[in-house]
Amino acid sequence: MARKTYTYKSDLMATIHESAQALFEIGAIDKKTMREFDESCLTIVRHINS
C-alpha cells in the first residue's frame, strides 16, 4: 500500500504519529484510536478559494 504524505504540527508529532501508524498497521490499535492520533498530530488543511 502506498503511504500518504502528511503535514505534522512538529517533528515530535511526526514521530508519535508514525509510531501510531505502525501500531495501527499491525492491528495493535483500532481505527478510532488512530483517528485521535491524526487529530492530535496532523495539521488542518484548509482549502483556498480562488
N, C-alpha and C positions, 0 to 999 in steps of 0.2 A: 504494500500500500504506500502511495506517495505521501510524504509529510507535508503538512500545511506550513505556511510561513506566518509567524505570529509577531506582534509587536508587544513587548513587555514593558511594564512600568519601571523596571530596573533590572540590573544584572542579577541581583539576588532573586527576584521574582522569576526570572528566566530559568534559573537553576531549579527552583522549587517546582515550577510548572513542568519542566522536562522530566523531573523525577516522578511527579504525579502521573504524567502521561505514560511513562514506562510501567508504573504500577497498574494503571488502567488497562494497558495493552495485555498484561498477563492475567488480568482478572482479579487483582488484589483490592481494587477499589471499584465502586459502581459508577454508573453514568451520572447520578445525582451529585456524588462527591466530586467527580471530575468537573462538572459544571460550576461547582463552588470554587474550585481552584481556578477555572477560567475567569470567573468574575473577580477574584482576588488579584490575579497575576497579570491579566491582559489589559491593554489599553482599549478604550472605547473608540471605535472607528466611526467617524461622523461623515455623512455624505455632504458634499459641497454642491450646491445648486449653481448651475452656470447660466 
